[in-house]
Amino acid sequence: MPTDTVSSLIQSITSRLSAVGIEDAGIDARLLLRSAFGWTAADQLGQLLDPPPSDKLDHLESLVARRCTQEPLQYITGNTEFFRRNFHVDENVLIPRPETEQIVVQTLAFIRERKISNPRIADVCTGSGAIAVTLALEMPAAEVHGTDISAGALTIAQQNATDLSAELDLYEGDLLDPLSGEFDVIVSNPPYILSTALTSLQPEVDREPNLALDGGIDGLDVIRPLFAGIAERLKPTASAAYVEIDPPIADAVMQLALETFPHTGISLLADLAGLTRCIAIEHT
């Protein structure tokens, strides 16, 4: 690939990525280059007309080759942004999405509106710990607990908690089983993709852990026991649960929620794209 200048190198990488169907190839090219060279955006911009560091070109080539196989950019660079913070990710965890930030926003709003001074919060299926770590940092007085069935995911979650100086407790186990007592708020981004839809996912998503994606034939394999656990562990008053869902299963999730929580406020929340993305279960 042309390496006369950083600019020509970016153009060459962009062309290679575009050729294999990578969307936003230009953005990915720049991010891969920054990751390989250890540069900030300002570093990159300031050296567009300079020759790239020759001793780092082999490393850059290895990253570009990985992206050309549709490996997610976040796994290659080892990080992603969530709620304005940088989180470490690898193939053990689902990559946090911007739409999942809605769970954080809803939780913060609920706790502040109810003036809960020392909230007890559980993040079930914590994965990278993005939700749990964010809530612990946004509300230092909160007692935050995270659970996951994957030991590999918990390793990443603990790394993120340590890197970001968040105080929380992490437990390995199924859903709410490792926890005791009642909670003011329970949140979760569980596996919810229909099993039949897994084969039609984007190539990048297909590289993410199946354990964090597959919701079974009707998408509710994990949500059913999760709701049962929430019913047992949520405080009976001034409490809430927020669970991320997939639009195709919204009606089924709503019906299940109405059956599980017959005397509770239930609502479906849309994301910024107008798609149903979260179910809210709120005790007054």
N, C-alpha and C positions, 0 to 999 in steps of 0.2 A: 504494500500500500504506500502511496506517496507520503513522504515524511519530511518534505522540505520545510514546512512550517506547521505550527499547531493548527492553523486554519485549514490547510489542505488535508491534514490528517483527519480532522473532524469531518470534512466533506467526504473523504474516502470511507470512513466508518459508517457514516449516514447512508451512503449508497449501498454498502454491503447489508446493512440491517433492513433497508427498504426492500432489497431484492428477495429477502426471505419472509416478507410480510409483516415486519415489525411496525406497529403503529407508533407515531411520534418518534421516528428513528433519529431525528436530529437531536431531540432532547436526550434520548438514551445515549447517543454518541458522546455528548458532552459530559454526561454523568459518569459514564464508563471511564472516560479520559481523566476526569477529576479523581475518581477512585484509584486508578492505576498510578497516577502521578502524585497523589496526596495533596492536591490543589483545592483551593476554594474557588468559588465562581469568579471572584475578583482576580485571583492568580491567573485563571484561564483567560479571562478577558484581556488582561494586561500583557499576555505573551502570545496572542494569536499570530503575530507575524514573526515570532522567533522559532528556531528549530526546537523540536520536542526533545526531552532528555533521552538520549539514546540508550542509557542503561535501564530504562523502564519500558521500552517498547515491547519486549518479549512478554512482560507481565500484562501489558495492555492487550496484546494479541490474544492471550489466553482468556481474558475477560470477554473480548469481542466474540471469540469462537463459542463461548458458552451461551452468550445472548443469541447467537445465530441458531442455536438449537431450541430456542423458545424458553430457555430457563428464565424464570422471573428476574428482572433487573434487581429487585430488592435482595434476593438471595445471593446474587453475584457481588453486589456492593456491601452486603451484610447489614444494611440498615434501611429504615423507612421513617417517615415522619407521621406522628399522630398527636393531635392536640398541641401543635407547635413544639413538640419535643422529638428528639431523635431516639428511635428504638432499634435495638439489635434484633435481627431475624435470621433464621436459617431454615433448612428444609424440615425441621421438627415442628414448625409452627405455621399457622395460617398468617398470611400477611395482613396486618391491620388495614382496613379501608376507611376512607373519609366518612362514609355513611355511618360507621360504627360510633363515631364521635357523638352521635345523637344520644346514645345511651348515657354518656357522661353528662351532656347538657341537661337531660331530663332528670338525672339523679341529683345534680347540683341544685337545680331549680326546686325540686321537691323538698330537699333537706332545708334549703334556705327559707322557703315559704312556710314550712312547718316549724321553723326555728328549732331544729333538732341539734343540740349543742355538741354532743359526742356520739355521732351516728355509728352504728355497727353495720358494716356492709360486707356482703359476700359476692364475689365474682366467680361464677361457676363456668367451667371450661375456659380458664383464664388464658391459655395459650402463651403468647409472648408476654402477657401481663400488662398489655397496653392500657386496658380499662382500669384494672386494679391499681397500677402504679400511678396513673393519672389522677384517680380519685384520691389516693393517699397524698399526693402532692398538692392537689387543689384544696383539700380539706385536712390539714395536719392534725386536727383534733379527732378525726375519724379512726375507728378501729377497722382495718380492712383485712379481709381474708380471701385468698384465692385458691381454687382447687382445679386440678386437671388429672385426667387418667394417664397422661403421658409424662413419663419421667424426663424425657428429652425436652418437652415443652417447658416443664418446670425449671429446668436448668437455665433456659433462655430467660424465663420470667425473673428468676433470681438475679441473673446478670443485669437485667434492665433495672431492677429495683436497686441493686448496688450502685450501678453506674449513675443513676439519677437521684441517689440518696433518698429513696422512698422507704418508709417504715410500713411493713405489712407482713402477714404470715401466709406461707404457701404450704399446701398439703397435696399429697398424691392420693388419688382415690376417685370413686365414681360420684359425680355430681355433688350433692350436699352431704353425702355419707361421712366424709372425714370431719365434718363440723358439728358443733354442739350449740345449744341455745337458740334464741330467736334473734332476728335481724330487723333493722329498720328498713333496709333496702337490699334486695337481691337482684343482681344483674347477670346477664349471660348472653354470649354470642355462641349458641350451640350449633352442632351440625344440623343442617335443615334442608340440604339439597335433595330433591327426589332422586332415588337411585337410578331411575330410568333417564334422568337428565344429566348424569355424570359424564356420559360418553359425548355429550354435545357441548361441554364446557370449552372455553378458550384454552389453547395449548398451555398457556402460562398457568392458568388455574389448575389444570390437570396435573401439574408438577407439585402442587401443594398437598399436604398430608390428607389422605382419604379419610382418616379417622376424624378430622376436623370438618369434613364436608358432608359425608353421607348420612342423610337423615332417614334412610329406609324407603320403602315402597311409597309411603304417603308423606314422607318428610317429617313424621312425628315420632320416630323411634326414640329419640332422645328427649324431645319436648314433653312427651307424656310423663315419664318419670320425673322430669325436671319440675313440671307443674305440681305433681304430687308432693315433691320435696318442698317446694315453695309454700304450698298450703300448710305444711307442718311447721315450717321454720320462720315464716313471716309473722311479725308481731300483729296482733289482732286489730290495732288501731294506729293511725298516723304512720302507715308503712306503705311500701310500694315495691313492685318488681317490674323490671324492664328487660324484655327478651327480644333479641333481634330475630327476624324471620325473613322468609323469602316471599315475594308477592304471590306466586302461584298457590301457596298454602295458607294464605291469609284467612280465608273463610273457615277452613278446617281448624286453624289455630283459635280463631274467635269462638267457634262452637265448643271446642275443648275447654277454653278458658271459662266460658259461661257455665259449663257443667261443673268445673272444678272449683270455681269461685262464685257461687250463686248470689252472694250478698255483697259483692265488691264492684267497684267501678272499673269497667273494662273498656279500653279504647284502642283503636289502631292508629298508629302515627306514620305519616308519610315522610320520606327523605326529601332532600332538596330537588330531586328529579321528579317528585310527585308520586313515587312508588311506595306502597305500603312496606315498611321496613322494620317496624317495632310494635310489639303489643305491650300496653301499659296496664298493670294491675295495681290499683290504688285503694287502700283502706283509708277512710276519712277519720 
